[in-house]
Amino acid sequence: MAPAMKKRRIDATPVEELTFDPSARNEYLTGFHKRKQARIENARETAKKRDKEEKVRERQELRKQKKEDLEKHVREVNQELRKQNPDLEGKGDGEESDAEDGDEEWKGFEEGDTKDGIGEDEEYVDEDKYTTVTVEAMGGSDDDDEEESEEPIKAAASAQVAEQKNANGDVKTEKKRTWSKKNPNEKPKQKKHKFRYESKAERQVTRQQQKKKNSKAAKARREKGGK
């Protein structure tokens, strides 16, 4: 026995009218290329955004790696310095005590200190350098006093020698040459010939004169050949 047919429900209110939109149909049929280009552009924008995010992440990782390498290098250098100079470990406490001593008001040098320190050699030792400093008084020495006393005598002697040369006519005075903008050795500039285009009428006249000249020359050659 065949199965029973399925009963469908019939709407009580059927559709009165079906409308057809030709513009929508035309948009669908002619919009394949447009939709394809839109998908390509969307994929391109998505790829650009993904590349940009990846570059930002790489720069962050590189910056972090450089920072870690720098900190590691600083630690290694400090460890090496402590191995070479064990006294550096207690340097921090010494600097703090020096800072506290520096807060006290400085009252200048005492007379005994300035006199005793003159002429002595002080030695300063750094990590890699060795320096010796000699302290001397800032006042003028006896040699400087002698040089100052000899300067007026030398000046007077040089002035006397100059006067004698002037009297004997040894000193020659040159007459100053008057300054001028023009150079006497400069050659005069030649005037440039101005080039001018001939007008149409002038070209016609020149062409006619050239034809007459050519015809005369040809006539003279023919007469000469006939003789």
PAVEX-881747 format. One line per 3 residues: their letters; for each residue x, y, z of N, C-alpha, C, CB. Coordinates in Angstrom, 2 decimals. Atoms other than C-alpha are relative to their C-alpha. Glycine has a CB too. Example, Ala and Ser with C-alpha at 12.3 -4.5 7.8 and 13.67 -1.06 7.14 Angstrom:
# PAVEX-881747
as	0.89/-1.19/0.00/12.30/-4.50/7.80/0.90/1.20/0.00/-0.99/0.03/1.25 ~ -0.82/-1.19/-0.06/13.67/-1.06/7.14/-0.77/1.09/0.73/0.41/0.46/-1.42 .
END
This chain:
# PAVEX-881747
map	0.85/-1.19/0.00/0.00/0.00/0.00/0.89/1.23/0.00/-0.96/0.01/1.22 ~ -0.81/-1.22/0.10/1.41/3.38/-0.96/-0.22/0.88/1.22/-0.33/0.77/-1.29 ~ 0.16/-0.90/-1.16/2.11/5.86/1.81/-0.95/1.14/-0.31/1.36/0.55/0.44 .
amk	0.95/-1.10/0.16/-0.32/8.62/2.39/0.73/1.27/-0.39/-0.81/0.23/1.29 ~ -0.58/-1.27/0.43/0.37/11.93/0.75/-0.01/1.00/1.15/-0.77/0.57/-1.22 ~ -0.11/-1.00/-1.04/1.57/14.72/2.99/-0.91/1.17/-0.32/1.45/0.47/0.17 .
krr	0.91/-1.10/0.20/-0.99/17.36/3.42/0.72/1.33/0.29/-1.24/-0.15/0.90 ~ -0.60/-1.31/-0.18/0.23/20.91/2.98/-1.06/1.00/0.44/0.69/0.48/-1.30 ~ 0.91/-1.03/-0.49/-1.24/23.83/4.71/-0.13/1.09/-1.04/0.48/0.58/1.36 .
ida	0.26/-1.05/0.98/-2.81/26.31/2.38/-0.29/1.28/0.75/-1.19/-0.38/-0.94 ~ 0.22/-1.29/-0.66/-2.57/29.94/3.35/-1.40/0.49/-0.30/1.05/1.04/-0.46 ~ 1.37/-0.51/0.17/-5.85/31.49/3.90/-0.01/1.26/-0.85/-0.64/0.28/1.36 .
tpv	-0.06/-1.26/0.76/-4.71/34.80/2.38/1.13/-0.11/-1.01/0.23/1.23/0.95 ~ -1.07/0.12/1.01/-2.78/34.23/-0.85/0.57/1.37/-0.38/-0.52/-0.70/-1.27 ~ -0.68/-1.24/0.41/-0.32/36.81/-2.22/-0.75/0.60/-1.16/1.48/-0.27/-0.39 .
eel	0.78/-0.66/1.04/-2.08/39.34/-4.26/0.85/0.29/-1.24/-0.59/1.29/0.53 ~ -0.80/-0.44/1.15/0.84/40.53/-6.43/1.48/-0.28/0.25/-0.22/1.51/-0.29 ~ -1.46/0.20/-0.05/4.51/39.63/-7.11/0.66/1.07/-0.86/0.40/-1.44/-0.50 .
tfd	-0.68/-1.09/0.73/6.74/42.55/-8.07/1.42/-0.44/-0.33/0.02/1.32/0.83 ~ -1.36/0.34/0.46/9.99/42.17/-10.01/0.81/1.29/-0.10/-0.04/-0.74/-1.39 ~ -0.87/-1.20/-0.02/12.86/44.66/-9.43/1.10/-0.20/-1.04/0.61/0.24/1.44 .
psa	-1.04/0.19/1.02/14.94/44.94/-12.62/1.36/0.58/0.40/-0.43/0.64/-1.31 ~ -1.29/-0.58/-0.43/17.59/47.16/-10.96/0.78/-0.96/0.88/-0.23/1.33/0.76 ~ -0.67/0.98/-0.86/18.34/44.52/-8.31/0.54/-1.16/-0.83/-0.97/-0.53/1.08 .
rne	-0.46/1.08/0.87/18.57/41.87/-11.00/1.23/0.43/-0.79/-1.12/-0.43/-0.96 ~ -1.15/-0.52/0.75/20.92/44.05/-13.04/1.23/0.13/0.90/-0.34/1.37/-0.63 ~ -1.11/-0.13/-0.95/23.07/44.76/-9.95/0.62/-1.35/0.29/-0.48/0.64/1.31 .
ylt	-0.53/1.34/-0.28/23.41/41.04/-9.25/0.75/-0.56/-1.19/-1.14/-0.95/0.39 ~ -0.61/0.59/1.18/24.23/40.09/-12.82/1.28/0.73/-0.41/-0.98/0.02/-1.15 ~ -1.18/-0.79/0.41/26.75/42.90/-13.43/0.96/0.28/1.14/-0.44/1.31/-0.61 .
gfh	-0.84/-0.33/-1.16/28.29/42.99/-9.94/1.00/-1.06/0.38/-0.85/0.27/1.17 ~ -0.96/1.05/-0.35/30.49/39.89/-10.10/1.42/0.58/0.12/-0.02/-1.12/-1.07 ~ -1.35/-0.59/-0.03/33.67/41.86/-10.94/0.16/0.95/1.18/0.29/0.75/-1.32 .
krk	-0.08/-0.94/-1.11/32.87/44.54/-8.38/0.15/-0.73/1.33/-1.25/0.89/0.03 ~ -0.10/0.75/-1.25/32.34/42.00/-5.61/1.35/-0.72/0.12/-1.15/-1.02/0.11 ~ -1.31/0.65/-0.02/35.52/40.18/-6.61/1.09/1.00/0.40/0.32/-0.62/-1.37 .
qar	-0.99/-1.03/-0.35/37.55/43.41/-6.43/-0.13/0.41/1.46/-0.17/1.22/-0.90 ~ 0.20/-0.34/-1.41/35.99/44.19/-3.05/0.63/-1.06/0.90/-1.49/0.15/0.32 ~ -0.62/1.07/-0.79/37.07/40.77/-1.73/1.53/0.09/-0.04/-0.46/-1.38/-0.50 .
ien	-1.46/-0.13/0.13/40.61/41.31/-3.08/0.51/1.16/0.85/0.41/0.21/-1.47 ~ -0.42/-1.17/-0.78/40.84/44.77/-1.49/-0.10/-0.28/1.50/-0.86/1.22/-0.37 ~ 0.15/0.34/-1.42/39.54/43.44/1.82/1.13/-0.93/0.45/-1.36/-0.67/0.26 .
are	-1.10/0.91/-0.35/42.13/40.63/1.77/1.32/0.75/0.07/0.10/-1.14/-1.03 ~ -1.23/-0.78/-0.02/44.88/43.15/0.95/0.10/0.84/1.28/0.07/0.91/-1.23 ~ -0.01/-0.80/-1.22/43.90/45.42/3.85/0.26/-0.87/1.22/-1.33/0.75/0.16 .
tak	-0.23/0.91/-1.13/43.79/42.45/6.21/1.46/-0.44/0.07/-0.92/-1.24/-0.12 ~ -1.41/0.40/0.02/47.28/41.35/5.10/0.89/1.13/0.48/0.41/-0.44/-1.42 ~ -0.79/-1.14/-0.46/48.66/44.87/5.61/-0.08/0.17/1.51/-0.46/1.29/-0.70 .
krd	0.18/-0.15/-1.45/47.19/45.06/9.09/0.76/-1.08/0.75/-1.49/-0.06/0.36 ~ -0.71/1.09/-0.66/48.62/41.64/9.97/1.52/0.21/-0.05/-0.36/-1.34/-0.66 ~ -1.44/-0.27/0.11/52.10/42.61/8.67/0.42/1.11/0.95/0.37/0.38/-1.44 .
kee	-0.33/-1.10/-0.90/52.02/45.85/10.64/0.06/-0.46/1.45/-1.03/1.12/-0.15 ~ -0.01/0.53/-1.37/51.12/44.05/13.87/1.22/-0.89/0.23/-1.29/-0.78/0.28 ~ -1.16/0.87/-0.14/53.88/41.52/13.22/1.29/0.81/0.14/0.10/-0.95/-1.19 .
kvr	-1.19/-0.85/-0.12/56.48/44.28/12.69/0.09/0.66/1.37/-0.01/1.07/-1.09 ~ 0.01/-0.61/-1.33/55.42/46.00/15.91/0.44/-1.01/1.05/-1.40/0.55/0.35 ~ -0.37/1.03/-0.96/55.76/42.74/17.81/1.49/-0.33/-0.11/-0.85/-1.27/-0.22 .
erq	-1.44/0.28/0.18/59.22/42.09/16.29/0.85/1.12/0.60/0.33/-0.17/-1.48 ~ -0.77/-1.11/-0.59/60.42/45.58/17.28/-0.02/-0.05/1.52/-0.57/1.34/-0.48 ~ 0.06/0.11/-1.45/59.20/45.07/20.82/0.92/-1.10/0.52/-1.43/-0.28/0.45 .
elr	-0.89/1.09/-0.42/61.01/41.74/21.07/1.47/0.39/-0.16/-0.30/-1.27/-0.82 ~ -1.38/-0.42/0.22/64.19/43.25/19.59/0.44/1.00/1.07/0.17/0.61/-1.39 ~ -0.33/-0.98/-1.03/64.06/46.17/22.03/0.21/-0.68/1.36/-1.11/1.05/0.11 .
kqk	-0.13/0.73/-1.26/63.56/43.79/24.93/1.31/-0.78/0.04/-1.18/-0.95/0.19 ~ -1.24/0.77/0.07/66.47/41.61/23.77/1.22/0.89/0.18/0.09/-0.74/-1.33 ~ -1.12/-0.94/-0.16/68.79/44.64/23.47/0.15/0.44/1.45/-0.18/1.22/-0.91 .
ked	-0.05/-0.43/-1.40/67.87/45.77/26.96/0.58/-1.09/0.88/-1.41/0.38/0.49 ~ -0.54/1.11/-0.79/68.58/42.32/28.40/1.50/-0.17/-0.26/-0.74/-1.30/-0.33 ~ -1.43/0.13/0.31/71.93/42.14/26.56/0.81/1.10/0.67/0.22/0.05/-1.52 .
lek	-0.71/-1.11/-0.64/72.92/45.58/27.88/0.13/-0.22/1.50/-0.72/1.32/-0.28 ~ -0.07/0.27/-1.43/72.04/44.66/31.46/0.99/-1.12/0.31/-1.39/-0.36/0.55 ~ -0.95/1.10/-0.20/73.98/41.42/31.12/1.44/0.48/-0.15/-0.28/-1.14/-0.99 .
hvr	-1.35/-0.53/0.21/77.02/43.27/29.74/0.44/0.85/1.19/0.05/0.83/-1.29 ~ -0.34/-0.84/-1.15/76.90/45.79/32.61/0.34/-0.87/1.20/-1.15/0.96/0.35 ~ -0.29/0.88/-1.13/76.76/42.99/35.17/1.36/-0.68/-0.16/-1.10/-1.07/0.14 .
evn	-1.30/0.64/0.23/79.71/41.21/33.57/1.16/0.97/0.22/0.07/-0.58/-1.42 ~ -1.06/-0.99/-0.19/81.78/44.41/33.51/0.19/0.30/1.48/-0.33/1.30/-0.76 ~ -0.11/-0.28/-1.43/80.99/45.14/37.16/0.66/-1.16/0.74/-1.38/0.28/0.60 .
qel	-0.63/1.16/-0.64/81.93/41.60/38.16/1.50/-0.04/-0.29/-0.66/-1.29/-0.47 ~ -1.42/0.00/0.35/85.22/41.87/36.27/0.76/1.07/0.76/0.18/0.20/-1.51 ~ -0.65/-1.08/-0.75/86.00/45.20/37.92/0.16/-0.37/1.47/-0.79/1.30/-0.13 .
rkq	-0.12/0.40/-1.41/85.29/43.77/41.37/1.10/-1.05/0.18/-1.34/-0.56/0.51 ~ -1.07/0.99/-0.11/87.62/40.86/40.63/1.37/0.67/-0.05/-0.12/-1.04/-1.12 ~ -1.29/-0.68/0.13/90.44/43.20/39.56/0.27/0.93/1.18/0.05/0.78/-1.30 .
npd	-0.16/-0.95/-1.11/89.84/45.76/42.36/-0.99/-0.36/1.10/-0.22/1.48/-0.49 ~ 0.93/0.37/-1.09/88.33/44.23/45.51/-0.41/1.20/0.84/0.64/-1.05/0.89 ~ 0.33/-1.16/-0.83/88.39/47.69/47.15/-1.24/0.72/-0.49/1.17/0.97/0.03 .
leg	1.18/-0.70/0.53/85.51/48.83/44.93/-1.27/-0.36/0.74/-0.17/-0.31/-1.47 ~ 1.21/0.39/-0.72/83.01/46.92/47.08/-0.29/0.96/1.14/0.14/-1.42/0.54 ~ 0.22/-0.94/-1.10/83.54/49.32/49.99/0.03/1.44/-0.43/1.02/-0.21/1.05 .
kgd	-0.07/-1.37/0.50/83.59/52.35/47.75/-1.27/0.77/0.29/0.27/0.01/-1.50 ~ 1.26/-0.68/-0.26/79.91/53.10/48.30/-0.04/0.61/1.38/-1.15/-0.96/-0.17 ~ -0.01/-0.54/-1.36/80.35/53.52/52.07/0.93/1.19/0.10/0.42/-1.07/1.00 .
gee	-0.94/-1.12/-0.04/83.35/55.77/51.51/-0.57/1.25/-0.62/1.29/-0.37/-0.69 ~ 0.60/-1.16/0.65/81.42/58.01/49.14/-1.04/0.65/0.90/-0.63/-0.39/-1.32 ~ 0.99/-0.58/-0.90/78.62/58.42/51.68/0.67/0.80/1.11/-0.87/-1.10/0.60 .
sda	-0.70/-0.74/-1.05/81.09/59.44/54.40/0.61/1.28/-0.55/1.08/-0.87/0.63 ~ -0.55/-1.22/0.60/82.76/61.90/52.00/-1.09/1.03/-0.22/0.68/-0.31/-1.33 ~ 1.10/-0.94/0.20/79.37/63.42/51.21/-0.39/0.66/1.31/-1.20/-0.71/-0.61 .
edg	0.32/-0.60/-1.29/78.67/63.89/54.92/1.05/1.01/0.42/-0.14/-1.08/1.07 ~ -1.06/-0.96/-0.34/82.05/65.55/55.43/-0.08/1.24/-0.86/1.38/-0.65/-0.16 ~ 0.08/-1.15/0.90/81.42/67.80/52.42/-1.10/0.97/0.39/-0.22/-0.45/-1.39 .
dee	1.08/-0.89/-0.43/78.28/69.23/54.07/0.51/1.08/0.95/-1.12/-0.79/0.66 ~ -0.53/-0.99/-0.92/80.44/71.07/56.61/0.50/1.22/-0.77/1.14/-0.59/0.84 ~ -0.38/-1.26/0.64/81.23/74.72/55.80/1.51/0.06/-0.16/-0.51/1.21/0.81 .
wkg	-1.43/-0.12/0.28/84.63/75.29/54.19/0.47/1.39/0.40/0.30/-0.27/-1.50 ~ -0.48/-1.27/-0.55/86.60/78.04/55.95/1.30/0.46/-0.64/0.19/-0.12/1.49 ~ -1.21/-0.44/0.69/89.53/78.31/53.54/1.23/-0.73/0.51/0.19/1.49/0.17 .
fee	-1.26/0.61/-0.40/93.18/77.31/53.84/0.60/0.76/1.19/1.00/-0.02/-1.19 ~ -0.75/-0.63/-1.08/95.14/77.96/56.97/1.40/0.36/-0.47/0.06/-0.93/1.23 ~ -1.32/-0.48/0.43/98.46/79.76/56.75/1.04/-1.09/0.07/0.44/1.19/0.86 .
gdt	-0.99/1.07/-0.13/100.45/76.78/57.99/-0.11/-1.02/-1.11/-0.15/-0.68/1.33 ~ 0.19/1.00/1.05/98.89/74.49/55.40/0.53/0.50/-1.33/-1.47/-0.36/-0.14 ~ -0.45/-0.52/1.29/99.64/76.80/52.48/1.52/0.07/-0.07/-0.59/1.39/-0.26 .
kdg	-1.47/-0.10/0.03/103.27/77.28/53.45/0.64/-1.38/-0.05/0.51/0.76/1.22 ~ -0.62/1.32/-0.03/103.94/73.64/54.17/-0.21/-0.76/-1.30/-0.55/-0.81/1.17 ~ 0.30/0.78/1.20/102.34/72.38/50.94/0.75/0.45/-1.23/-1.44/0.06/-0.28 .
ige	-0.68/-0.52/1.18/104.43/74.51/48.56/1.25/-0.82/-0.28/0.37/1.49/0.19 ~ -1.20/0.72/0.41/107.06/72.59/46.62/-0.06/-1.49/0.23/1.17/0.54/0.71 ~ 0.10/1.43/-0.25/105.79/69.15/47.64/-0.65/-0.70/-1.20/-0.79/-0.27/1.28 .
dee	0.56/0.82/1.07/104.90/66.36/45.20/-1.08/-0.90/0.58/1.11/-0.85/-0.70 ~ 1.11/0.85/-0.40/101.53/64.68/45.56/-0.23/-1.06/-1.08/-1.29/0.84/0.25 ~ 0.22/1.11/0.92/100.83/61.29/43.98/-1.47/-0.42/0.06/0.94/-1.20/0.33 .
yvd	1.40/0.42/0.11/97.35/60.32/42.75/-0.04/-1.26/-0.86/-0.91/1.14/-0.61 ~ 0.05/1.28/0.69/96.63/56.75/41.73/-1.45/-0.29/-0.36/0.61/-1.15/0.88 ~ 1.34/0.39/0.47/93.57/55.87/39.62/0.04/-1.48/-0.38/-0.46/0.88/-1.23 .
edk	0.03/1.42/0.38/92.50/52.48/38.26/1.08/-0.33/-1.02/-1.38/-0.36/-0.57 ~ -0.96/0.28/1.08/94.66/52.72/35.13/1.02/1.11/-0.18/-0.73/-0.23/-1.31 ~ -0.89/-1.15/0.21/96.56/56.01/35.59/0.76/0.30/1.29/-0.81/1.24/-0.46 .
ytt	-0.85/-0.39/-1.12/99.35/57.28/37.81/0.47/1.43/-0.27/1.23/-0.98/0.18 ~ -0.26/-1.42/0.24/99.76/61.06/38.19/0.77/0.58/1.18/-1.31/0.77/-0.22 ~ -0.76/-0.72/-1.02/102.27/63.20/40.09/-0.22/1.49/-0.19/1.52/-0.34/-0.08 .
vtv	0.32/-1.42/0.05/101.35/66.82/40.93/0.96/0.74/0.92/-1.47/0.27/0.40 ~ -0.91/-0.85/-0.79/103.83/69.47/42.14/-0.69/1.32/0.29/1.35/0.23/-0.75 ~ 0.66/-1.23/-0.42/102.42/72.40/44.13/1.04/1.09/0.14/-0.78/-0.21/1.34 .
eam	-0.92/-1.13/-0.06/104.17/75.77/43.66/-0.76/1.27/0.31/0.77/0.14/-1.32 ~ 0.62/-1.29/-0.32/103.50/79.32/44.81/-0.32/0.75/-1.28/0.91/0.85/0.91 ~ 0.45/-0.73/1.19/101.68/81.63/42.38/0.70/1.34/-0.16/-1.49/0.20/0.05 .
ggs	-0.68/-1.29/0.10/103.83/84.70/43.09/1.11/-0.01/-1.03/0.57/0.40/1.35 ~ -1.07/-0.08/0.99/106.43/85.98/40.60/1.34/-0.36/0.60/0.06/1.38/-0.60 ~ -1.32/0.40/-0.47/109.97/84.60/40.88/1.00/1.11/-0.27/0.45/-1.31/-0.68 .
ddd	-1.05/-1.00/0.22/113.26/86.50/40.85/0.33/0.14/-1.47/1.26/-0.38/0.78 ~ -0.30/-0.09/1.43/113.81/85.63/37.18/-1.00/0.89/-0.71/0.00/-1.39/-0.63 ~ 1.01/-0.85/0.62/110.52/87.28/36.25/0.27/1.48/0.29/-1.41/-0.38/0.49 .
dee	-0.31/-1.40/-0.34/111.55/90.45/38.13/1.15/0.53/-0.85/0.34/0.13/1.49 ~ -1.13/-0.44/0.81/114.84/90.56/36.24/-0.42/0.27/-1.44/1.12/-1.04/0.04 ~ 0.46/-0.20/1.38/113.08/90.15/32.88/-0.80/1.29/-0.12/-0.84/-1.18/-0.47 .
ese	0.79/-1.23/0.05/110.65/92.96/33.72/0.89/1.24/0.06/-1.01/0.03/1.15 ~ -0.89/-1.16/-0.09/113.53/95.29/34.65/0.82/0.19/-1.28/0.94/-0.16/1.19 ~ -0.78/-0.12/1.23/115.38/94.51/31.39/-0.83/0.47/-1.19/0.64/-1.33/-0.32 .
epi	0.84/-0.38/1.14/112.40/95.22/29.12/0.10/1.48/-0.34/-1.44/-0.35/0.29 ~ -0.13/-1.42/0.38/112.57/99.07/29.36/1.35/0.32/-0.64/-0.19/0.88/1.22 ~ -1.32/-0.26/0.57/116.32/98.99/28.61/0.05/-0.46/-1.46/1.11/-0.71/0.82 .
kaa	0.01/0.50/1.37/115.79/96.85/25.49/-0.83/0.89/-0.90/-0.53/-1.44/-0.05 ~ 0.86/-0.87/0.80/112.99/99.11/24.29/0.72/1.30/-0.34/-1.31/0.30/0.73 ~ -0.72/-1.25/0.25/115.15/102.23/24.66/1.11/-0.22/-1.02/0.58/0.56/1.30 .
asa	-1.08/0.28/0.94/118.05/100.60/22.79/-0.53/-0.17/-1.42/0.77/-1.26/0.43 ~ 0.56/0.19/1.34/115.84/99.54/19.88/-0.49/1.32/-0.59/-1.15/-1.00/0.04 ~ 0.45/-1.31/0.50/114.36/103.06/19.63/1.19/0.83/-0.47/-0.77/0.75/1.10 .
qva	-1.19/-0.76/0.38/117.86/104.58/19.50/0.55/-0.50/-1.34/1.08/-0.11/1.09 ~ -0.49/0.55/1.27/118.93/102.21/16.69/-0.89/0.44/-1.15/0.06/-1.54/0.07 ~ 0.92/-0.42/1.05/115.82/103.12/14.70/0.23/1.45/-0.38/-1.45/-0.20/0.43 .
eqk	-0.26/-1.41/0.29/116.57/106.84/15.02/1.27/0.17/-0.82/0.11/0.81/1.30 ~ -1.24/-0.09/0.77/120.12/106.32/13.75/-0.22/-0.43/-1.45/1.09/-0.85/0.66 ~ 0.26/0.45/1.37/118.86/104.41/10.70/-0.77/1.05/-0.77/-0.78/-1.32/0.01 .
nan	0.76/-1.06/0.68/116.40/107.17/9.89/0.91/1.17/-0.37/-1.16/0.48/0.88 ~ -0.91/-1.11/0.28/119.18/109.75/10.14/0.92/-0.33/-1.16/0.82/0.34/1.25 ~ -0.91/0.40/1.08/121.46/107.80/7.80/-0.72/-0.30/-1.31/0.80/-1.21/0.42 .
gdv	0.76/0.27/1.22/118.69/107.18/5.30/-0.09/-1.46/-0.36/0.60/0.74/-1.15 ~ 0.07/1.44/0.29/118.73/103.41/5.64/-1.44/-0.47/-0.17/0.67/-0.78/1.11 ~ 1.39/0.43/0.07/115.02/103.17/6.09/-0.63/0.59/-1.24/-0.79/0.41/1.27 .
kte	0.61/-0.43/1.25/113.24/103.38/2.76/-1.51/-0.01/0.16/0.44/-0.89/-1.18 ~ 1.46/-0.10/-0.07/109.68/104.57/2.63/-0.56/-0.16/-1.41/-0.46/1.37/0.62 ~ 0.62/0.26/1.29/107.60/103.28/-0.21/-1.28/0.80/-0.12/-0.27/-1.50/-0.20 .
kkr	1.21/-0.76/0.26/104.94/105.41/-1.75/-1.15/-0.98/-0.24/0.19/0.96/-1.22 ~ 1.15/0.89/0.13/101.57/103.79/-1.40/-0.67/0.21/-1.35/-1.00/0.23/1.14 ~ 0.68/-0.07/1.29/99.86/103.00/-4.64/-1.48/0.25/0.23/0.22/-1.31/-0.81 .
tws	1.42/-0.33/-0.15/96.44/104.50/-5.03/-0.83/-1.19/-0.46/-0.37/1.27/-0.81 ~ 0.85/1.16/0.28/93.74/101.90/-5.03/-1.05/0.38/-1.02/-0.67/-0.53/1.29 ~ 1.02/-0.25/1.01/91.45/101.67/-8.00/-0.67/-1.32/-0.35/0.61/0.67/-1.27 .
kkn	0.75/1.19/0.36/88.81/99.26/-9.18/0.52/-0.65/-1.28/-1.47/0.33/-0.16 ~ -0.46/0.52/1.29/90.34/98.91/-12.66/1.40/-0.59/0.13/-0.01/1.10/-1.06 ~ -1.29/0.64/0.02/93.24/96.56/-13.18/0.78/0.52/-1.21/-0.14/-1.56/-0.04 .
pne	-0.72/-0.55/1.15/95.93/98.26/-15.34/0.45/-1.07/-0.99/1.21/0.77/0.47 ~ -0.46/1.07/0.88/97.06/94.89/-16.74/-1.14/-0.71/-0.72/0.80/-1.00/0.78 ~ 1.14/0.69/0.60/93.58/93.86/-17.76/-0.22/0.49/-1.43/-1.27/0.22/0.84 .
kpk	0.22/-0.34/1.40/92.90/93.75/-21.51/-1.43/0.50/-0.19/0.29/-1.21/-0.91 ~ 1.36/-0.50/0.23/89.93/95.70/-22.85/-0.87/-1.10/-0.62/0.02/1.24/-0.93 ~ 0.91/1.03/0.50/86.93/93.52/-23.51/-0.54/0.39/-1.37/-1.16/-0.22/1.00 .
qkk	0.54/-0.24/1.33/85.77/93.16/-27.10/-1.52/-0.08/0.04/0.58/-1.01/-1.01 ~ 1.45/-0.02/0.04/82.19/94.01/-27.85/-0.52/-1.21/-0.78/-0.51/1.32/-0.62 ~ 0.58/1.17/0.66/80.09/91.00/-28.76/-0.94/0.46/-1.11/-0.75/-0.89/1.02 .
hkf	0.88/-0.32/1.12/78.35/91.07/-32.12/-1.41/-0.52/0.29/0.55/-0.61/-1.32 ~ 1.37/0.38/-0.29/74.62/91.05/-31.63/-0.59/-0.76/-1.19/-0.86/1.25/0.33 ~ 0.62/0.82/1.03/72.82/88.34/-33.59/-1.47/0.38/-0.13/0.15/-1.51/0.34 .
rye	1.39/-0.41/0.24/69.54/89.33/-35.20/-0.57/-0.84/-1.14/-0.09/1.53/-0.33 ~ 0.68/0.76/1.05/67.08/87.24/-37.20/-0.56/0.96/-1.06/-1.14/-0.88/0.61 ~ 0.55/-0.82/1.07/66.11/88.61/-40.61/-1.51/-0.21/-0.12/0.68/-0.33/-1.34 .
ska	1.44/0.10/0.22/62.51/89.34/-41.39/-0.28/-0.75/-1.31/-0.66/1.41/-0.02 ~ 0.37/0.74/1.21/60.59/87.58/-44.17/0.34/0.79/-1.26/-1.49/-0.33/0.02 ~ -0.29/-0.84/1.17/60.97/90.51/-46.57/1.51/0.06/-0.25/-0.56/1.42/0.20 .
erq	-1.45/-0.05/0.16/64.72/90.73/-45.90/0.54/-1.31/-0.56/0.68/0.31/1.35 ~ -0.44/1.29/0.53/65.11/87.02/-46.58/-0.31/-0.12/-1.49/-0.66/-1.16/0.78 ~ 0.35/0.04/1.43/63.30/87.36/-49.89/0.96/0.84/-0.83/-1.44/0.49/-0.21 .
vtr	-0.94/-0.86/0.72/65.54/90.26/-50.94/1.36/-0.68/-0.11/0.14/1.37/0.70 ~ -1.30/0.68/0.00/68.65/88.32/-49.97/0.00/-1.18/-0.97/0.37/-0.49/1.42 ~ 0.09/1.15/0.89/67.43/85.26/-51.88/0.03/0.45/-1.47/-1.30/-0.79/0.30 .
qqq	0.00/-0.51/1.38/66.77/87.32/-55.06/1.40/0.47/-0.41/-1.00/1.16/-0.14 ~ -1.36/-0.45/0.31/70.21/88.93/-54.86/0.92/-1.19/-0.24/0.55/0.86/1.14 ~ -0.84/1.18/0.18/71.80/85.50/-54.50/-0.29/-0.68/-1.34/-0.22/-1.00/1.16 .
kkk	0.34/0.58/1.30/69.87/84.22/-57.55/0.61/0.79/-1.15/-1.53/-0.07/-0.16 ~ -0.60/-0.84/1.04/70.99/87.19/-59.65/1.49/-0.24/-0.08/-0.29/1.47/0.27 ~ -1.45/0.21/-0.02/74.56/86.66/-58.58/0.35/-1.35/-0.61/0.54/0.08/1.44 .
nsk	-0.26/1.33/0.55/74.38/82.95/-59.44/-0.23/-0.03/-1.51/-0.89/-1.05/0.70 ~ 0.27/-0.02/1.45/72.82/83.64/-62.85/1.10/0.73/-0.77/-1.37/0.67/-0.29 ~ -1.10/-0.72/0.64/75.51/86.19/-63.71/1.24/-0.87/-0.08/0.31/1.29/0.76 .
aak	-1.18/0.87/0.00/78.22/83.74/-62.72/-0.16/-1.12/-1.03/0.24/-0.59/1.39 ~ 0.23/1.07/0.98/76.61/80.99/-64.87/0.12/0.54/-1.43/-1.38/-0.63/0.21 ~ -0.09/-0.61/1.33/76.30/83.34/-67.85/1.45/0.26/-0.38/-0.80/1.30/-0.04 .
arr	-1.42/-0.26/0.28/79.96/84.34/-67.53/0.73/-1.29/-0.33/0.66/0.70/1.20 ~ -0.66/1.28/0.27/80.98/80.67/-67.43/-0.37/-0.51/-1.40/-0.39/-1.05/1.07 ~ 0.41/0.46/1.33/78.93/79.90/-70.59/0.71/0.79/-1.09/-1.53/0.12/-0.16 .
ekg	-0.69/-0.82/0.99/80.42/82.85/-72.50/1.47/-0.39/-0.10/-0.13/1.49/0.34 ~ -1.42/0.39/0.00/83.89/81.81/-71.47/0.19/-1.34/-0.68/0.55/-0.05/1.44 ~ -0.12/1.32/0.63/83.27/78.24/-72.61/-0.25/0.08/-1.51/-0.98/-0.98/0.64 .
gk	0.27/-0.11/1.43/81.87/79.38/-76.01/1.19/0.55/-0.77/-1.20/0.89/-0.23 ~ -1.18/-0.54/0.64/84.99/81.34/-76.82/1.06/-1.07/-0.18/0.57/1.16/0.80 .
END
